[in-house]
């Protein structure tokens, strides 16, 4: 083999080796996936026995008089999973421990046929309380006018006012107690008076605990 031919072969081998070295040094996370690799596909989980039914309709049971926890359990057994509850006395209390509350009202009358994804809302009071004839609505500052807060909970009064309102709450009994859980205190007097135009002025509420007399 001639010297010229040998030098060409050696040069080709060296060039190939250098190219392989460069390829081997490339970061592996930048390499393109092989065209033969399987493509990713979205999968849908198979329904389970705990899956919520959709499109089904059932008659709404009568939950009034039941304990709140029992009513919720019963509703779920019937296929109604969208559940909520509220304070029937309009005091804005949370039903933190459902077993301590009983159902006074429900937003769908018993026997009414409704889709099982319908939201059921239970009005409730504590076990030692009497259900009102009708759910008491929380006050609202409609039209920028001061509502009448007397007899309403301090919490409901606060929620009715603009979030930026400056509010002072005092103990009307004269004992100078701190008003910690506002849903447990009722408004005795207020300033500005009910019906006054609200234009950002501070609000003062004097209150006592529910069960106490304002006088």
C-alpha positions, 0 to 999 in steps of 0.5 A: 500500500502506497504511503499516500494511501496509508496517510489517508487511511490514518487520517480518516481513523483519527478523524472518526475517533475524534468525532466519537470522543466529542459525541461521548462528551455531550450531556445525556439530558440534551439528547433527543429521544429515539423516534422508536420510543413510546409516546406519553399518553394520558390515562383515566383512572378506573372508577372505584366504589367510592366515586361520586355518582353523576347525572343520577336523581333521587328524592331528597330525604328529610333531615330536619331534627337529626343531629348534623353529623348523622344528617351528613352521613345519611345524605352521603349514603343516599349519594348526596356529597355536596354538603354545607351548613350554616347557623340558623340563628344568624350568629355566623357560628361555624359548625366545628363539631357537627355532633354538637349541632342539630338540623333545623332546616334544609334548602331542598324540601324532603321528597323533592327529586334533585340530581345527586350533585345538588348542594344541600345546605343545612340550617343548624343550632346547637343541641341545647338551643331551640330551632327558630321558626325561620332561619334568621338572616344576617344583617347587610349594609345595603345601599350604604345605610347603617343596619340595625344590629341590635340583638345580632351577633357582633360577628354578624355585624362586623361581616355586614360592614365594609372590611375597611371599617374601623370598629370598636366593640365594648362590653355593655355590662360595665365589667370591661370584659374582652370580646373574644368570640364575637359570635357569642356576643349580641349588640345592645347599642350602636353608633352610628344609629340604624339608618344613618348613611355610611361614609367610612366613619368609625363604628362603635358597638356595645354588647353583652353575651347572649343570654345576658340582658342589655339593660 
